Amino acid sequence: MGRKLKAQALMIFMVFVLILSGCNFNSSEGSNEEGKTADEKEGAAGQVLNVSMTADIPTLDSTKAHDGIAFTVLNNVNEGLYRQDENHEAIEALVTDHVVSEDETVHTFTLRDSKWSNGDPVTAQDFEYAWKRVLAEASPYNFMFVTAGIKNAEAIMNEEKGAEELGVKALDEKTLEVTLESANPLFQSLLTFPTFLPQNQKYVEEQGDQYALEAENILFNGPFILTEWTHDQGWKYEKNEDYWDAKSVKLDAINSYVVKDSETGVNLYETNKVDRIVLSSESVDQYKADENFDTILEPEIIFLRFNHNHPVLGNKNIRQAVNMAIDKKSLTDVILKNGSTPLNGVVPKGFFKSPEGKDFRDLNGDFNTGTVEEAKKLWETGLKETGEKEVTVSINIADSDDHKKVAEYLQAQLEENLPGFKLDIKAVPFAQRLEIEKAIDYDISLSSWGPDYSDPMTYLDMWLKGGSANRMDYHNPELDKLVASARTETDLSKRYQTLLNIEKILLEEDAAIAPLYQEGTAVLMRNKIKDLLVHPTGASFSYKWTSIEE
């Protein structure tokens, strides 16, 4: 045993050496250190943030990016029309003036003076080119242009029109005109999403298929530039001195290390190699008393999908019984222990407020809550209605430790609290689980959903008939009607009431799904780090205003 522990310690040390030497992030090469005094160098060293990431950057091409890591990097090295502030609201970035037509379909933006890292000015043509490129190349997030309601976006996606007909036009170098199909209250907030970033056409075309594959194959116009990128090991940001708002940027550098194993992350933190890590549930008890420990409530929801074609699960009383028979608080507090909280709605708490400033979850309250005794009565009623005395169903889960823990807990709860209920667990790789859901070839599926944009609609229009996210053959015509109405309603208070009513149909009228919990994340972050913004949608982090307080 002693030799085994020594071997493990040696392996961990070697991982540290490989990560740090491979990335070479402590090197002064290319870091603008020449000519600085000793005091200046010492001050600069104090404004260096070290963080861990779970994976490498898949791409830095904003028209192709489709994951949180790429979005985070792009958000910090590039600048669009708007970006998110500390309240996750859209604030002006490259925009100095935004004029909206009387019918709210034509938006005219005036750009501030700014430049790319090669010295070229950032122009309205850069936006027109990048946005049309998203549609022309069938990018993963091209649907955001439909969500934004930009003219002809849907027709282009349906191959009824060409990308050149997208409703975006550079009137001159500093003026961008965007035309919508109809007024859209989400439009401005959507513009913070990285898919709406600009690109320098001449540079992109010069790089060809090498564009954005390495740090030297991309241009920057944001708060930071990427000076190093060692694939599968990490990357380094440095402050962009030519950024239009450079005075607001406090950090001199950010070192991002790729750390896929949570135990390795803990060791990096303990040896002061990184300043922030995400903890596994196994590590929470060890660190929960640490002054740097914190839990973050995320906007991601975990829930049960039911196959509405199933002879038993198609019954509303059965679905309500399953929901009520689960002690969700024990699931989050005893099993997960990572800051997750019970959820009895489809829109999570703490992220979406009405025009009057009230939280969506507080306004709509909880659905389908009750005692185990009430669950049993619903269960018995449902069995009589379906002509069954006992039921055996399977639950489709991703092949991950967290999903297995949750599924085993649900199995114990449901088999104990609902007489005659038997639950079989089927664990498959994540991608396969999604394919099984799409084919609706399951009984129950343990599912997750995170928001694509900062509005309750991202959780509510999932349930449209035939929608790609529905994946359970659920349909309520009234829900479809309300979604269509909310998409074009410009009275924000009236629209919000419609959103509340959509959730009521889904959960109160139909009990279509069983919400379980709102995801939480347990983190260790040194308290010297100030103003590191963690966003619920789009890019996960903004470093523009972050500083190190010694």
C-alpha positions as CSV (number, residue, x, y, z in Angstrom):
1,M,0.0,0.0,0.0
2,G,2.8,2.4,0.9
3,R,4.5,1.8,-2.5
4,K,1.2,2.3,-4.3
5,L,0.6,5.7,-2.7
6,K,4.2,6.8,-3.5
7,A,3.6,5.7,-7.1
8,Q,0.4,7.7,-7.3
9,A,2.1,10.8,-5.8
10,L,4.9,10.5,-8.4
11,M,2.3,10.2,-11.2
12,I,0.5,13.3,-10.0
13,F,3.8,15.2,-9.8
14,M,4.6,14.2,-13.4
15,V,1.2,15.4,-14.5
16,F,2.0,18.8,-13.0
17,V,5.3,18.9,-14.7
18,L,3.9,17.9,-18.1
19,I,1.0,20.4,-17.9
20,L,3.2,23.4,-16.8
21,S,6.2,22.6,-19.0
22,G,4.1,21.7,-22.0
23,C,2.1,24.9,-21.9
24,N,5.1,27.0,-21.0
25,F,2.8,29.6,-19.4
26,N,5.4,30.9,-17.0
27,S,7.7,31.8,-19.9
28,S,8.2,35.5,-20.6
29,E,8.5,34.8,-24.3
30,G,6.0,36.9,-26.3
31,S,4.6,38.4,-23.1
32,N,5.7,42.0,-23.5
33,E,7.9,41.8,-20.4
34,E,10.9,43.5,-22.1
35,G,11.6,47.0,-21.0
36,K,9.6,46.8,-17.8
37,T,11.1,47.7,-14.4
38,A,11.3,45.1,-11.6
39,D,8.4,46.8,-9.8
40,E,6.3,46.7,-12.9
41,K,7.0,43.0,-13.5
42,E,6.2,42.2,-9.9
43,G,2.9,44.1,-10.2
44,A,2.0,42.3,-13.4
45,A,2.7,38.9,-11.8
46,G,0.0,39.7,-9.2
47,Q,-2.6,40.1,-11.9
48,V,-2.4,36.6,-13.4
49,L,-5.3,34.2,-13.0
50,N,-4.9,30.4,-13.2
51,V,-7.9,28.3,-14.0
52,S,-8.7,24.7,-15.1
53,M,-10.9,23.6,-18.0
54,T,-12.3,20.2,-18.5
55,A,-11.4,19.9,-22.2
56,D,-9.5,21.6,-25.0
57,I,-10.9,24.3,-27.3
58,P,-12.6,22.4,-30.2
59,T,-12.5,25.5,-32.5
60,L,-12.0,29.2,-32.3
61,D,-14.1,29.8,-35.5
62,S,-17.1,31.7,-34.1
63,T,-19.3,30.4,-37.0
64,K,-18.5,26.8,-36.0
65,A,-18.3,26.9,-32.2
66,H,-20.9,25.0,-30.3
67,D,-19.6,24.4,-26.8
68,G,-19.1,26.3,-23.6
69,I,-15.3,26.2,-23.7
70,A,-15.1,27.7,-27.2
71,F,-17.8,30.3,-26.3
72,T,-15.8,31.3,-23.2
73,V,-12.5,31.8,-25.1
74,L,-14.3,33.7,-28.0
75,N,-16.1,35.9,-25.5
76,N,-12.8,37.0,-24.0
77,V,-10.7,37.5,-27.1
78,N,-13.4,39.0,-29.4
79,E,-16.0,41.7,-29.2
80,G,-19.5,41.8,-30.8
81,L,-22.2,44.4,-30.8
82,Y,-23.2,43.6,-27.2
83,R,-21.7,41.6,-24.3
84,Q,-23.1,40.4,-20.9
85,D,-22.6,42.4,-17.8
86,E,-22.5,41.2,-14.1
87,N,-26.3,40.8,-14.2
88,H,-26.1,38.8,-17.5
89,E,-27.8,41.7,-19.3
90,A,-26.8,43.0,-22.7
91,I,-24.6,46.1,-22.5
92,E,-23.1,48.0,-25.4
93,A,-19.8,46.7,-26.7
94,L,-19.0,47.8,-30.2
95,V,-22.3,49.7,-30.4
96,T,-22.4,53.5,-29.8
97,D,-25.9,54.0,-31.2
98,H,-28.8,51.6,-31.8
99,V,-31.9,53.0,-33.6
100,V,-35.0,50.9,-34.0
101,S,-37.8,51.5,-36.6
102,E,-41.3,52.3,-35.5
103,D,-42.5,48.7,-36.1
104,E,-39.4,47.4,-34.4
105,T,-38.3,45.3,-37.4
106,V,-35.3,47.4,-38.6
107,H,-32.3,47.9,-36.3
108,T,-29.5,50.2,-37.2
109,F,-26.3,50.0,-35.3
110,T,-23.4,52.5,-35.3
111,L,-20.1,51.1,-34.5
112,R,-17.3,52.6,-32.3
113,D,-13.7,52.9,-33.5
114,S,-11.9,49.6,-32.8
115,K,-9.4,47.4,-34.5
116,W,-8.3,43.8,-35.0
117,S,-5.0,42.5,-33.7
118,N,-3.5,42.9,-37.2
119,G,-4.3,46.6,-37.2
120,D,-7.4,46.5,-39.5
121,P,-10.4,48.4,-38.4
122,V,-13.5,46.4,-37.2
123,T,-16.2,47.3,-39.7
124,A,-19.9,46.7,-40.3
125,Q,-18.9,44.5,-43.2
126,D,-17.1,42.2,-40.7
127,F,-20.5,41.5,-39.1
128,E,-22.4,41.1,-42.4
129,Y,-19.7,38.6,-43.6
130,A,-19.6,36.5,-40.4
131,W,-23.4,36.3,-40.0
132,K,-24.0,35.2,-43.6
133,R,-21.1,32.7,-43.3
134,V,-23.0,31.1,-40.4
135,L,-26.0,30.5,-42.6
136,A,-24.0,29.6,-45.7
137,E,-22.0,26.9,-44.0
138,A,-24.9,25.4,-42.0
139,S,-23.1,26.1,-38.7
140,P,-24.2,24.3,-35.5
141,Y,-25.8,27.4,-34.0
142,N,-27.4,28.8,-37.1
143,F,-30.8,28.3,-35.5
144,M,-29.9,31.3,-33.3
145,F,-30.6,33.5,-36.3
146,V,-34.1,32.1,-36.5
147,T,-34.6,32.6,-32.8
148,A,-33.4,36.2,-33.3
149,G,-36.0,36.5,-36.1
150,I,-33.6,37.9,-38.7
151,K,-35.3,38.1,-42.0
152,N,-35.0,35.1,-44.3
153,A,-32.9,33.1,-41.7
154,E,-35.5,30.3,-41.6
155,A,-35.9,30.2,-45.3
156,I,-32.2,29.9,-45.7
157,M,-32.0,27.1,-43.3
158,N,-34.8,25.3,-45.2
159,E,-32.7,25.9,-48.4
160,E,-35.5,28.0,-49.9
161,K,-33.2,31.0,-50.2
162,G,-29.4,31.7,-50.3
163,A,-27.3,33.1,-47.4
164,E,-26.8,36.3,-49.3
165,E,-30.5,37.1,-48.7
166,L,-30.1,37.2,-44.9
167,G,-31.5,40.4,-43.5
168,V,-28.2,42.0,-42.5
169,K,-26.4,44.8,-44.5
170,A,-23.4,47.0,-44.0
171,L,-24.6,50.5,-45.1
172,D,-21.0,51.8,-44.7
173,E,-18.0,50.9,-42.6
174,K,-19.6,52.1,-39.3
175,T,-23.3,51.4,-39.9
176,L,-24.9,47.9,-39.8
177,E,-28.6,47.4,-40.6
178,V,-30.5,44.3,-39.5
179,T,-34.0,43.5,-40.6
180,L,-36.3,41.2,-38.6
181,E,-39.3,39.2,-39.7
182,S,-41.3,40.8,-36.9
183,A,-40.6,42.6,-33.6
184,N,-38.6,40.4,-31.3
185,P,-38.1,41.3,-27.6
186,L,-35.2,38.9,-27.3
187,F,-33.2,40.3,-30.2
188,Q,-30.8,42.6,-28.3
189,S,-30.0,40.0,-25.6
190,L,-29.3,37.3,-28.3
191,L,-26.6,39.6,-29.8
192,T,-24.3,38.8,-26.8
193,F,-24.1,35.2,-28.1
194,P,-20.7,34.3,-29.7
195,T,-22.3,33.1,-32.9
196,F,-23.0,36.9,-33.6
197,L,-19.4,37.9,-33.4
198,P,-17.7,39.6,-36.5
199,Q,-14.9,38.2,-38.7
200,N,-12.4,39.8,-40.9
201,Q,-13.3,38.4,-44.4
202,K,-9.8,39.0,-46.0
203,Y,-8.0,37.3,-43.1
204,V,-10.4,34.4,-43.0
205,E,-10.1,33.7,-46.7
206,E,-6.3,34.1,-46.6
207,Q,-6.1,31.5,-43.8
208,G,-8.5,29.1,-45.7
209,D,-8.9,25.7,-43.9
210,Q,-6.2,26.7,-41.3
211,Y,-8.4,29.5,-40.0
212,A,-8.8,29.5,-36.2
213,L,-7.0,26.1,-35.8
214,E,-4.1,27.7,-33.8
215,A,-3.6,30.9,-31.8
216,E,-1.6,32.4,-34.7
217,N,-4.5,31.7,-37.2
218,I,-7.1,34.0,-35.7
219,L,-7.5,37.7,-35.2
220,F,-8.6,39.3,-31.9
221,N,-10.6,42.4,-31.1
222,G,-11.6,41.8,-27.5
223,P,-10.3,42.4,-24.0
224,F,-7.5,39.7,-24.4
225,I,-5.5,38.0,-27.1
226,L,-4.5,34.4,-27.2
227,T,-0.7,34.1,-27.0
228,E,-0.3,30.4,-26.5
229,W,-2.5,27.3,-27.2
230,T,-1.0,23.9,-26.6
231,H,-3.6,21.4,-27.7
232,D,-5.0,19.1,-25.0
233,Q,-2.9,20.9,-22.4
234,G,-4.0,24.5,-22.2
235,W,-3.9,28.1,-23.5
236,K,-2.8,31.6,-22.3
237,Y,-4.6,34.9,-22.6
238,E,-2.8,38.3,-22.3
239,K,-4.4,41.7,-22.0
240,N,-5.1,43.3,-25.4
241,E,-3.6,46.8,-25.0
242,D,-5.3,47.9,-28.3
243,Y,-8.8,47.0,-27.0
244,W,-11.1,50.0,-27.1
245,D,-11.9,49.6,-23.4
246,A,-8.5,48.4,-22.2
247,K,-8.7,50.6,-19.1
248,S,-11.4,48.4,-17.7
249,V,-9.2,45.2,-18.0
250,K,-7.3,44.5,-14.8
251,L,-5.7,41.1,-15.5
252,D,-2.4,40.9,-17.3
253,A,-2.8,37.2,-18.1
254,I,-4.9,34.1,-17.7
255,N,-3.5,30.6,-17.8
256,S,-6.1,27.9,-18.6
257,Y,-5.1,24.3,-18.0
258,V,-6.9,21.3,-19.4
259,V,-7.7,19.1,-16.4
260,K,-10.0,16.2,-17.1
261,D,-9.7,14.4,-13.8
262,S,-11.2,16.0,-10.7
263,E,-8.5,14.5,-8.4
264,T,-5.8,16.0,-10.5
265,G,-7.7,19.3,-10.3
266,V,-7.7,19.2,-6.5
267,N,-4.0,18.5,-6.4
268,L,-3.3,21.4,-8.8
269,Y,-5.3,23.7,-6.5
270,E,-3.6,22.4,-3.3
271,T,-0.2,23.1,-4.8
272,N,-1.2,26.6,-5.9
273,K,-1.0,25.9,-9.6
274,V,-4.7,26.9,-10.3
275,D,-7.0,29.3,-8.5
276,R,-10.4,27.8,-9.3
277,I,-11.6,24.2,-9.7
278,V,-14.9,22.3,-9.8
279,L,-15.3,19.6,-7.2
280,S,-16.8,16.2,-7.6
281,S,-19.4,15.1,-5.1
282,E,-16.8,12.8,-3.4
283,S,-14.6,15.9,-2.6
284,V,-17.4,18.1,-1.2
285,D,-17.4,16.8,2.3
286,Q,-13.6,17.3,2.5
287,Y,-13.7,20.9,1.4
288,K,-17.1,22.3,2.4
289,A,-15.7,24.0,5.5
290,D,-12.9,25.7,3.4
291,E,-13.3,29.5,3.2
292,N,-12.8,29.2,-0.5
293,F,-15.6,26.7,-1.0
294,D,-18.8,27.7,-2.7
295,T,-21.7,26.3,-4.6
296,I,-23.1,27.9,-7.7
297,L,-26.7,27.3,-8.7
298,E,-26.8,26.7,-12.5
299,P,-29.6,27.2,-15.0
300,E,-29.4,23.6,-16.2
301,I,-32.3,21.3,-15.3
302,I,-32.5,17.5,-14.8
303,F,-35.8,15.9,-15.4
304,L,-37.6,12.7,-16.5
305,R,-39.0,12.4,-20.0
306,F,-41.9,10.0,-20.4
307,N,-42.8,8.2,-23.6
308,H,-46.3,9.4,-24.1
309,N,-47.1,6.5,-26.3
310,H,-46.4,4.0,-23.5
311,P,-49.6,2.2,-22.4
312,V,-49.1,3.1,-18.7
313,L,-46.7,6.1,-18.8
314,G,-49.1,7.8,-21.2
315,N,-51.5,8.2,-18.2
316,K,-51.3,11.6,-16.4
317,N,-52.0,10.1,-13.0
318,I,-49.2,7.7,-13.3
319,R,-46.8,10.5,-14.3
320,Q,-47.9,12.6,-11.4
321,A,-47.4,9.6,-9.0
322,V,-43.9,9.1,-10.2
323,N,-43.1,12.8,-9.7
324,M,-44.6,12.9,-6.2
325,A,-43.0,9.6,-5.0
326,I,-39.5,11.0,-5.3
327,D,-37.8,12.8,-2.3
328,K,-36.0,15.4,-4.4
329,K,-34.4,17.1,-1.4
330,S,-32.7,14.0,-0.3
331,L,-31.5,13.5,-3.8
332,T,-29.8,16.9,-4.0
333,D,-28.6,17.2,-0.4
334,V,-27.5,13.6,0.4
335,I,-26.7,12.0,-3.0
336,L,-25.4,15.0,-5.0
337,K,-24.1,17.5,-2.4
338,N,-23.0,19.9,-5.0
339,G,-25.4,22.8,-4.6
340,S,-28.2,21.3,-6.7
341,T,-31.7,22.1,-5.5
342,P,-35.0,20.4,-5.9
343,L,-37.0,21.6,-8.9
344,N,-40.8,21.4,-9.4
345,G,-41.0,23.5,-12.6
346,V,-39.4,23.5,-16.0
347,V,-37.9,27.0,-15.7
348,P,-35.2,27.1,-13.0
349,K,-35.0,29.6,-10.2
350,G,-32.8,32.6,-10.0
351,F,-32.2,33.5,-13.6
352,F,-35.4,34.8,-15.3
353,K,-37.3,37.8,-14.0
354,S,-40.5,39.4,-15.1
355,P,-40.6,43.0,-16.4
356,E,-41.6,43.9,-12.8
357,G,-38.5,42.2,-11.4
358,K,-40.1,39.0,-10.0
359,D,-38.5,35.6,-10.4
360,F,-40.3,33.2,-12.8
361,R,-40.2,30.4,-10.3
362,D,-41.7,32.5,-7.5
363,L,-44.5,33.7,-9.8
364,N,-45.5,30.2,-11.0
365,G,-44.7,28.3,-7.8
366,D,-44.3,24.5,-7.6
367,F,-46.2,21.9,-9.6
368,N,-47.1,18.3,-8.7
369,T,-45.8,18.3,-5.1
370,G,-47.4,16.1,-2.5
371,T,-46.9,13.3,0.0
372,V,-46.0,9.7,-0.6
373,E,-49.6,8.8,0.4
374,E,-50.9,11.2,-2.3
375,A,-48.6,9.6,-4.8
376,K,-49.9,6.1,-3.9
377,K,-53.5,7.2,-4.5
378,L,-52.6,8.7,-7.9
379,W,-50.7,5.5,-8.7
380,E,-53.7,3.3,-7.8
381,T,-56.0,5.5,-9.8
382,G,-53.7,5.3,-12.8
383,L,-53.3,1.5,-12.6
384,K,-57.1,1.2,-12.6
385,E,-57.4,3.5,-15.6
386,T,-54.8,1.5,-17.6
387,G,-56.1,-1.9,-16.4
388,E,-52.7,-2.9,-14.8
389,K,-51.8,-4.2,-11.4
390,E,-48.0,-3.8,-11.6
391,V,-45.7,-2.2,-14.0
392,T,-42.1,-2.8,-15.1
393,V,-40.4,0.0,-17.1
394,S,-36.9,1.0,-17.9
395,I,-35.0,4.2,-17.4
396,N,-32.6,5.3,-20.2
397,I,-29.6,7.1,-18.7
398,A,-26.2,8.4,-19.9
399,D,-23.2,6.2,-18.9
400,S,-21.8,8.6,-16.3
401,D,-21.3,8.3,-12.6
402,D,-23.7,11.1,-11.8
403,H,-26.5,9.6,-13.9
404,K,-25.9,6.2,-12.3
405,K,-26.2,7.6,-8.8
406,V,-29.4,9.4,-9.6
407,A,-30.9,6.4,-11.4
408,E,-30.2,4.1,-8.5
409,Y,-31.7,6.6,-6.1
410,L,-34.9,6.9,-8.3
411,Q,-35.1,3.1,-8.5
412,A,-35.0,2.7,-4.7
413,Q,-37.6,5.5,-4.2
414,L,-40.1,4.4,-6.8
415,E,-40.0,0.7,-6.0
416,E,-40.4,1.5,-2.3
417,N,-43.2,4.1,-2.6
418,L,-45.3,2.8,-5.5
419,P,-46.4,-0.8,-4.9
420,G,-46.0,-3.0,-8.0
421,F,-43.6,-0.6,-9.7
422,K,-40.3,-2.0,-11.0
423,L,-37.6,0.1,-12.6
424,D,-34.8,-1.3,-14.7
425,I,-31.7,0.9,-15.4
426,K,-30.3,1.0,-18.9
427,A,-27.0,3.0,-19.1
428,V,-25.7,3.9,-22.5
429,P,-23.1,6.4,-23.8
430,F,-24.4,10.0,-23.8
431,A,-24.6,10.3,-27.6
432,Q,-26.5,7.0,-27.8
433,R,-29.0,8.1,-25.2
434,L,-29.8,11.2,-27.4
435,E,-30.4,8.9,-30.4
436,I,-32.7,6.7,-28.3
437,E,-34.6,9.8,-27.2
438,K,-34.9,11.1,-30.8
439,A,-36.3,7.7,-31.9
440,I,-38.6,7.7,-28.7
441,D,-37.4,4.1,-28.2
442,Y,-37.6,4.3,-24.3
443,D,-40.0,4.2,-21.4
444,I,-38.4,6.9,-19.2
445,S,-35.3,8.9,-20.0
446,L,-33.2,10.8,-17.5
447,S,-32.6,14.1,-19.4
448,S,-30.9,17.4,-18.9
449,W,-31.4,20.8,-20.6
450,G,-29.4,24.0,-20.4
451,P,-30.5,27.4,-21.8
452,D,-29.4,28.6,-25.2
453,Y,-30.3,32.2,-24.4
454,S,-31.5,34.3,-21.4
455,D,-35.2,33.9,-21.6
456,P,-37.8,31.3,-20.2
457,M,-38.8,30.5,-23.7
458,T,-35.6,28.4,-24.1
459,Y,-37.2,25.9,-21.7
460,L,-40.8,26.3,-23.0
461,D,-40.7,26.0,-26.8
462,M,-39.0,22.6,-26.4
463,W,-42.5,21.0,-26.2
464,L,-43.9,22.1,-29.5
465,K,-45.4,19.3,-31.6
466,G,-42.6,17.7,-33.7
467,G,-39.9,19.9,-32.1
468,S,-36.4,18.6,-32.1
469,A,-36.2,18.8,-28.3
470,N,-39.7,17.3,-27.7
471,R,-38.5,13.7,-28.1
472,M,-41.5,12.1,-26.3
473,D,-44.5,12.5,-28.7
474,Y,-46.1,15.0,-26.4
475,H,-48.6,17.5,-27.9
476,N,-51.0,20.1,-26.6
477,P,-52.4,22.4,-29.3
478,E,-53.0,25.2,-26.7
479,L,-49.3,25.1,-25.7
480,D,-48.3,25.4,-29.4
481,K,-50.7,28.4,-29.8
482,L,-49.3,30.2,-26.7
483,V,-45.7,29.7,-27.9
484,A,-46.5,31.2,-31.2
485,S,-48.2,34.2,-29.5
486,A,-45.3,34.8,-27.1
487,R,-42.7,34.9,-30.0
488,T,-44.3,38.0,-31.5
489,E,-45.8,39.7,-28.4
490,T,-44.1,43.1,-27.8
491,D,-46.0,43.9,-24.5
492,L,-43.4,42.4,-22.2
493,S,-45.7,42.0,-19.2
494,K,-48.4,40.3,-21.3
495,R,-45.7,38.1,-22.9
496,Y,-44.4,37.0,-19.5
497,Q,-47.9,36.0,-18.4
498,T,-48.1,33.9,-21.6
499,L,-44.8,32.2,-20.7
500,L,-46.2,31.4,-17.2
501,N,-49.3,29.9,-18.8
502,I,-47.2,27.7,-21.1
503,E,-45.5,26.1,-18.1
504,K,-48.9,25.6,-16.4
505,I,-50.2,23.6,-19.4
506,L,-47.0,21.5,-19.5
507,L,-46.9,20.6,-15.8
508,E,-50.3,21.4,-14.2
509,E,-52.6,20.4,-17.0
510,D,-50.6,17.6,-18.5
511,A,-47.8,16.6,-16.0
512,A,-45.9,15.9,-19.2
513,I,-42.5,15.6,-17.6
514,A,-41.2,15.1,-14.0
515,P,-38.7,17.8,-13.1
516,L,-36.1,16.6,-10.6
517,Y,-33.5,19.2,-9.7
518,Q,-31.7,22.3,-10.8
519,E,-28.0,21.6,-11.3
520,G,-25.4,23.0,-8.9
521,T,-21.7,23.2,-9.1
522,A,-19.3,22.9,-6.1
523,V,-16.2,25.0,-6.6
524,L,-13.0,26.0,-4.8
525,M,-12.0,29.6,-5.8
526,R,-9.5,31.6,-3.9
527,N,-11.1,34.7,-2.3
528,K,-8.5,37.0,-3.8
529,I,-10.3,36.6,-7.2
530,K,-12.8,39.4,-7.7
531,D,-15.5,40.0,-10.3
532,L,-15.1,36.8,-12.2
533,L,-18.4,36.7,-14.0
534,V,-20.1,33.3,-14.4
535,H,-22.9,33.5,-16.9
536,P,-25.9,31.1,-17.2
537,T,-26.1,31.3,-21.0
538,G,-23.7,31.7,-23.9
539,A,-20.1,32.1,-22.7
540,S,-19.6,30.6,-19.3
541,F,-17.1,33.2,-18.1
542,S,-16.2,36.8,-18.6
543,Y,-12.7,37.9,-17.5
544,K,-12.9,41.5,-18.7
545,W,-13.6,43.0,-15.2
546,T,-11.8,40.3,-13.1
547,S,-8.9,41.2,-10.8
548,I,-6.6,39.6,-8.2
549,E,-6.7,41.3,-4.8
550,E,-3.5,40.5,-2.9
